[in-house]
Every structure is written in C-alpha cells, then in structure tokens.
Amino acid sequence: MLEFLIPNNMVCHATEAMLFASIGCAVLAVLITQMKISSIGFTMAHGAFAGAAVECSSVLR
C-alpha cells in the first residue's frame, strides 16, 4: 500500500500495521467507552504489549 513512499519493506509493513491498528483502536475505544466497560481497555493494552514482545523476540533471533 505504501511501497511507493517507503522503499524499505519492513518499515512499510510496520507503518501500515500502525495505521490500521490506530484506526481499529480508536473505533474500539469509542465503543468501549459508550458501553461503560473500561476493564476491556486494560485487557487490550496488555494484549498489545504481549503481541509486541512476541514480535520483537521473533525478529531479534
């Protein structure tokens, strides 16, 4: 999607993932706030940290 702007493939995919995740999290945050179930927000944040840690450990091998 952004290959014409960013020549580095890894950075391009990371940027695309960041954009899609930010949009998805924004939509989910509004829904969670409206439904008054903020404990799910803490769960999502810790899940994101775990996902980032797994990805970093697999890339750094």
VEXFIRO-73068 format. One record per residue (C-alpha): residue number from 1; residue in three letters; z, x, y. Coordinates in nm, 3 decimals. Each point is the difference from the previous one (the first is absolute). Layout:
BEGIN
SITE; i; aa; z; x; y
SITE; NUM; ALA; Z; X; Y $
...
***
This chain:
BEGIN
SITE; i; aa; z; x; y
SITE; 1; MET; 0.000; 0.000; 0.000 $
SITE; 2; LEU; 0.091; 0.275; 0.249 $
SITE; 3; GLU; -0.204; 0.279; -0.157 $
SITE; 4; PHE; -0.227; 0.023; 0.305 $
SITE; 5; LEU; 0.302; 0.078; 0.224 $
SITE; 6; ILE; 0.215; 0.213; -0.231 $
SITE; 7; PRO; -0.185; 0.256; -0.215 $
SITE; 8; ASN; 0.304; 0.093; -0.212 $
SITE; 9; ASN; 0.008; -0.241; -0.296 $
SITE; 10; MET; 0.377; 0.014; -0.057 $
SITE; 11; VAL; 0.084; -0.059; 0.366 $
SITE; 12; CYS; -0.256; -0.281; 0.015 $
SITE; 13; HIS; 0.157; -0.183; -0.294 $
SITE; 14; ALA; 0.350; 0.055; 0.137 $
SITE; 15; THR; -0.104; -0.145; 0.336 $
SITE; 16; GLU; -0.158; -0.303; -0.164 $
SITE; 17; ALA; 0.312; -0.058; -0.211 $
SITE; 18; MET; 0.216; 0.031; 0.312 $
SITE; 19; LEU; -0.208; -0.260; 0.184 $
SITE; 20; PHE; 0.001; -0.250; -0.287 $
SITE; 21; ALA; 0.372; 0.050; -0.066 $
SITE; 22; SER; 0.091; -0.047; 0.366 $
SITE; 23; ILE; -0.194; -0.325; 0.022 $
SITE; 24; GLY; 0.148; -0.127; -0.327 $
SITE; 25; CYS; 0.354; 0.093; 0.101 $
SITE; 26; ALA; -0.040; -0.168; 0.338 $
SITE; 27; VAL; -0.112; -0.326; -0.161 $
SITE; 28; LEU; 0.277; 0.014; -0.260 $
SITE; 29; ALA; 0.261; 0.079; 0.266 $
SITE; 30; VAL; -0.089; -0.313; 0.194 $
SITE; 31; LEU; 0.016; -0.216; -0.312 $
SITE; 32; ILE; 0.331; 0.151; -0.114 $
SITE; 33; THR; 0.153; -0.047; 0.344 $
SITE; 34; GLN; -0.114; -0.360; 0.021 $
SITE; 35; MET; 0.143; -0.074; -0.346 $
SITE; 36; LYS; 0.329; 0.175; 0.093 $
SITE; 37; ILE; 0.009; 0.219; -0.310 $
SITE; 38; SER; 0.050; 0.339; 0.162 $
SITE; 39; SER; 0.143; 0.159; -0.315 $
SITE; 40; ILE; -0.356; 0.023; -0.132 $
SITE; 41; GLY; -0.080; 0.229; 0.294 $
SITE; 42; PHE; 0.254; 0.254; -0.123 $
SITE; 43; THR; -0.148; -0.022; -0.349 $
SITE; 44; MET; -0.354; 0.056; 0.128 $
SITE; 45; ALA; 0.108; 0.300; 0.209 $
SITE; 46; HIS; 0.169; 0.170; -0.293 $
SITE; 47; GLY; -0.298; -0.079; -0.222 $
SITE; 48; ALA; -0.229; 0.166; 0.253 $
SITE; 49; PHE; 0.218; 0.312; 0.002 $
SITE; 50; ALA; -0.013; 0.015; -0.380 $
SITE; 51; GLY; -0.378; -0.039; 0.003 $
SITE; 52; ALA; -0.038; 0.276; 0.257 $
SITE; 53; ALA; 0.227; 0.230; -0.201 $
SITE; 54; VAL; -0.199; -0.058; -0.320 $
SITE; 55; GLU; -0.327; 0.065; 0.181 $
SITE; 56; CYS; 0.129; 0.318; 0.163 $
SITE; 57; SER; 0.130; 0.132; -0.331 $
SITE; 58; SER; -0.333; -0.069; -0.173 $
SITE; 59; VAL; -0.204; 0.164; 0.279 $
SITE; 60; LEU; 0.221; 0.310; 0.024 $
SITE; 61; ARG; -0.025; 0.090; -0.370 $
***
